[in-house]
Amino acid sequence: MPSTVTSRRRQLGNEIRRARQAAGMTQQDVAELLGCSQGKINKVESGTVAVKKAELQKMLESFNSGKAEAELMLELAQSSSGQRGQWAGYRSAVPQWFRTFTDLEPAATEILSWHGERIPGPLQSEHYMLTQFSEDRATDVTALVRNRLDRRRVFDLPRPPYYRFVLSEAAFHRMPGGPNPSVALDQVEHLLDLQTRYPKAYVHILPFDVRLPYVPNDFTIMRFADGTKDFVFVEHVAGGLYLDDEDDFNLFNDAWDRLRGAALERHDTVAHLQELAKKYKSQIDF
């Protein structure tokens, strides 16, 4: 998987946290050492902000880190800096709270994504995107579409992540702006094409009639093999949450297992999509 600035920064944060804890120091201890706030140390360890080389060297000395450990962290610090223009131009349309997600997406080894009422970005057809942004009265439609198309490139990577989606059947009946067989047909045909072209992109439909006590809010699980800490992303109307606490992660992992266990297998999903395509074609007045 390709390494990204954000994945290296999060990996560095994890290494700093482990070294600090091994040295028996608190975040407040490190903050006093550097002459900054405890909040900044928390952001460094979560990978939200970069750490300066001089600050890192002070920490390494205080942690009494070994040579190999210190070299790894210094290398990570150097390779995760100097990306100020990353979110310029059309990419500036990506909201701040979603930038970590989009930067880490291509670096993951496995992504598990559940959506109940809408088609997620990487799976959206252009017709679906344009209708959604138009209904939302977005003013930067071109930039938003370009960013969404950029996310699709994750499927074309030489070693793409295993990207597994579970979509509620409801997502194919609630189109942006209301019932629209033309948009729905375009979206279904796009998914059928994706299933043919990308063997590591799995789509599973969760039918209305499955036996589940409830379905949770949308969430995405990301797993990594490069030292980046696995996390769950939960989107809400005001932004998004990144959860990497082990107990929280296990709860979402269990929720995913229940959803995936109840959803259709890949070949049954394709058959279901083909039936939906026939239905929407019949509704379009040629």
Number of C-alpha atoms within 10 A of each C-alpha: 16 16 16 17 22 23 27 25 27 27 23 27 28 20 20 23 20 14 21 22 13 12 13 10 14 13 18 16 14 21 17 11 13 16 10 12 13 17 12 18 24 17 15 20 24 20 23 16 17 21 21 12 14 10 13 17 15 14 20 21 11 15 20 14 17 11 9 8 13 21 13 12 23 16 13 20 21 15 15 21 16 10 9 7 9 11 14 10 9 14 17 15 17 16 11 12 14 15 15 17 17 17 17 21 24 25 26 26 18 20 19 19 20 26 22 20 17 19 23 16 15 14 21 20 21 16 15 22 22 19 16 16 18 14 12 12 10 12 10 11 17 14 16 20 18 13 18 22 18 13 17 15 12 20 20 11 12 9 14 22 23 17 21 19 21 21 26 22 20 17 18 22 16 15 21 21 12 9 12 17 20 16 20 25 25 18 24 23 16 16 18 17 11 17 18 10 12 13 12 16 19 17 24 24 27 24 16 11 8 11 8 10 6 7 13 13 12 17 20 21 23 23 21 19 12 15 14 24 17 18 20 23 20 15 16 11 5 7 11 15 15 18 16 17 12 10 10 12 17 13 10 19 16 11 16 20 11 13 23 20 11 18 22 21 15 14 12 13 20 20 13 17 20 15 13 18 19 11 14 17 16 11 12 11 7 5
